[in-house]
Structure formats: C-alpha cells, structure tokens
Amino acid sequence: MNALTSVMTMLAHTPYLAVVLAVTFGLLGVEAWIVRSQARAHDDRSVEGR
C-alpha cells in the first residue's frame, strides 16, 4: 500500500502529470472501445455469411 500512497502523493504534487496520465488512459480506453466495436462488427458479418 505504501507504493500506492507514494504514487498518489506524486500525482497530487504534479497536476500536469496527473492530467497527462488521465488523458493517456482515456485515449487508451477509447481506442480499446473502437477496436472492440470493430471486432464485434466483423464477427457479426462472418456469422451472417454462414
């Protein structure tokens, strides 16, 4: 738990880093959502072709 406390303290003292990390993880989440929706669309098309 000490490592988590250290990370939270570091992020509290460097708001710029916190914002950059939040944006980075947000973009990763959006990209994962897009890839997942494309994979589902591809699976739906392959099922229709059977």
C-alpha distances in whole Angstrom, upper triangle without the diagonal:
4,5,5,6,9,10,11,12,14,16,17,19,20,22,24,21,19,23,23,20,21,25,24,22,25,27,26,26,29,30,29,31,34,34,33,36,38,37,38,41,42,42,44,47,47,47,50,52,52
4,5,5,6,9,10,10,12,14,15,17,18,20,23,20,19,22,23,20,22,25,24,23,26,28,27,27,31,32,30,32,35,35,35,38,40,39,41,44,44,44,46,49,49,50,53,54,55
4,5,5,6,9,10,11,12,14,15,17,18,20,17,16,20,20,17,19,22,21,20,23,25,24,24,28,28,27,30,33,32,32,35,37,37,38,41,42,42,44,46,46,47,50,52,52
4,5,5,6,9,10,11,12,14,15,17,19,16,14,18,18,15,16,20,19,17,20,23,22,22,25,26,25,27,30,30,30,33,35,35,36,39,40,40,42,44,45,45,48,50,50
4,5,5,6,9,10,10,12,14,16,18,16,14,18,19,17,18,21,21,20,22,25,24,24,28,29,28,30,33,33,33,36,38,38,39,42,43,43,45,47,48,48,51,53,54
4,5,5,6,9,10,11,12,15,17,14,13,17,18,16,17,21,20,20,22,25,24,25,28,29,29,31,33,34,34,37,38,38,40,42,43,44,46,48,49,49,52,54,54
4,5,5,6,9,10,11,12,14,11,10,14,14,12,14,17,17,16,19,21,20,21,24,25,25,27,30,30,30,33,35,35,36,39,40,40,42,45,45,46,49,50,51
4,5,5,6,9,10,11,13,11,9,13,14,12,13,17,17,16,18,21,21,21,24,26,25,27,30,31,31,33,35,35,37,39,40,41,43,45,46,47,49,51,52
4,5,5,6,9,11,13,12,11,14,16,14,16,19,19,19,21,24,24,24,27,29,29,30,33,34,34,36,39,39,40,43,44,44,46,49,49,50,52,54,55
4,5,5,6,9,11,9,9,13,13,12,14,17,17,17,20,22,22,23,26,27,27,29,32,32,33,35,37,38,39,41,43,43,45,47,48,49,52,53,55
4,5,5,6,8,7,5,9,10,9,11,14,14,15,17,19,19,20,23,24,25,26,29,30,30,33,34,35,36,39,40,41,43,45,46,47,49,51,52
4,6,6,10,9,8,11,13,12,13,16,17,17,19,21,22,23,25,27,28,29,31,32,33,35,37,38,39,41,43,43,45,47,48,49,51,53,55
4,6,9,9,9,12,14,14,15,18,19,19,21,23,24,25,27,29,30,31,33,35,35,37,39,40,41,43,45,46,48,50,51,52,54,56,57
4,5,5,7,9,10,11,13,15,16,17,19,20,21,23,25,26,27,29,31,32,33,35,37,38,39,41,42,44,45,47,48,50,52,53,55
4,5,5,6,9,10,10,12,14,15,16,18,20,21,22,24,26,27,28,30,31,33,35,36,37,39,40,42,43,45,46,48,49,51,53
4,5,5,6,9,10,11,12,14,15,17,18,20,21,23,24,26,27,29,30,32,33,35,36,38,39,41,42,44,45,47,48,50,52
4,5,5,6,8,10,10,12,14,15,16,18,20,21,22,24,26,27,28,30,32,33,34,36,37,39,40,42,43,45,47,48,50
4,6,5,6,9,10,11,12,14,15,16,18,20,21,22,24,26,27,29,30,31,33,35,36,37,39,41,42,43,45,47,49
4,5,5,6,9,10,10,12,14,15,16,18,20,21,22,24,26,27,29,30,31,33,34,36,37,39,41,42,44,45,47
4,5,5,6,9,10,11,12,14,15,16,18,20,21,22,24,26,27,28,30,32,33,34,36,38,39,41,42,44,46
4,5,5,6,8,10,10,12,14,15,16,18,20,21,22,24,26,27,28,30,31,33,34,36,37,39,41,42,44
4,5,5,6,9,10,10,12,14,15,16,18,20,21,22,24,26,27,29,30,31,33,35,36,37,39,41,43
4,6,5,6,9,10,10,12,14,15,16,18,20,21,22,24,26,27,28,30,31,33,35,36,38,39,41
4,5,5,6,9,10,11,12,14,15,17,18,20,21,22,24,26,27,29,30,32,33,35,36,38,40
4,5,5,6,9,10,10,12,14,15,16,18,20,21,22,24,26,27,28,30,31,33,35,36,38
4,5,5,6,9,10,11,12,14,15,17,18,20,21,23,24,26,27,29,30,32,33,35,37
4,5,5,6,9,10,11,12,14,15,16,18,20,21,22,24,26,27,29,30,32,33,35
4,5,5,6,9,10,10,12,14,15,16,18,20,21,22,24,26,27,28,30,32,34
4,5,5,6,9,10,10,12,14,15,16,18,20,21,22,24,26,27,29,31,32
4,5,5,6,9,10,11,12,14,15,17,18,20,21,23,24,26,27,29,31
4,5,5,6,8,10,11,12,14,15,16,18,20,21,23,24,26,27,29
4,5,5,6,9,10,10,12,14,15,16,18,20,21,22,24,26,28
4,6,5,6,9,10,11,12,14,15,16,18,20,21,23,25,26
4,5,5,6,9,10,11,12,14,15,17,18,20,21,23,25
4,6,5,6,9,10,10,12,14,15,16,18,20,21,23
4,5,5,6,9,10,10,12,14,15,16,19,20,22
4,5,5,6,9,10,10,12,14,15,17,19,21
4,5,5,6,9,10,11,12,14,16,17,19
4,5,5,6,9,10,11,12,14,16,17
4,5,5,6,9,10,11,12,14,16
4,5,5,6,9,10,11,13,15
4,5,5,6,9,10,11,13
4,5,5,6,9,10,11
4,6,5,6,9,11
4,5,5,6,9
4,5,5,7
4,5,6
4,6
4
